[in-house]
């Protein structure tokens, strides 16, 4: 694991919430919004694109900002500790 630095408050380097994203593919009734079915990635219809977002989001434990993990990693890389 590499260091994080919050791109918003620019001071927090130690307190974070790492949020694992688990996508569930669903089909909804267009009128009621009720879930009709849940699908595994190998069961998706041809026109249903599977989730392609980041595996993790990170929340700053100081200011509450939530971003992709890469934002925190890049900001720390570009602003190393002295």
N, C-alpha and C positions, 0 to 999 in steps of 0.2 A: 504494500500500500504506500502511496505517495502522500506528501503533505497537502492540506487544503488551506485556502485562504478565502474568506467571504468576499465576493466581488461587490457587495453592497456596502457593508459597514467598514470593510477594508482593515479591520483590526483583529477579528477572531480567527485564530489558527488552531484552536483546540477543542471547541465544543460544537458538536454537530449531531444531527440525526440523519442516519443513512436509511433511505426508504427504498426497499426492494419492490419493484413494480411487477405485479403478476397480472397479466391481461387475461380476461375471460371473454371469449367470442360468444356473442349472444344474438339471437334473432328476436325482434320485438314485434308485437301487433301494432301496426301503424296508427290505429284508432285509440286503443286503450293504453298503450305503452307497456302492457304486460309482457313478460318474458315468455316467448313461445318455446324456445329451445336454447341449450348451451351446446357449443361444438368444440371438439378438440381441434388443434391446428391441422391434423390430417383429415378431418371431416368437413372442412370449410367448402362452401360452394365456390364454383369457379369465380364468381363475381364478388366474393367476400375476401378482402385483403387481410392477411394476418398482421398482428401488431409488429411494428418495426421501430419502436421508440427505444429509449435507453433502458438498460437493465436497472439502473439506480438513479434516484433523485437524491439530492442532499438538502437538508434544511439547516441553516445557521442557527446555532443554539443561543446566539446573542441577539440577533435582530429579527429572526424568523423567516428570512428570505429562503425561498425554495427554487432551486435551479437544477439543471442537469449536472451530474457529477463532474463532467468535463470542464464546466465553468469554474468550479472551485479549484480543480487541479491546474488549469491554465493560469489562473490568477496567482496561485502560489508559485508556479514556475517562473512567471514574469516579475514577481516581487519577492525574491528570496530574502531570508533573514540575514541580517548583517553579521 
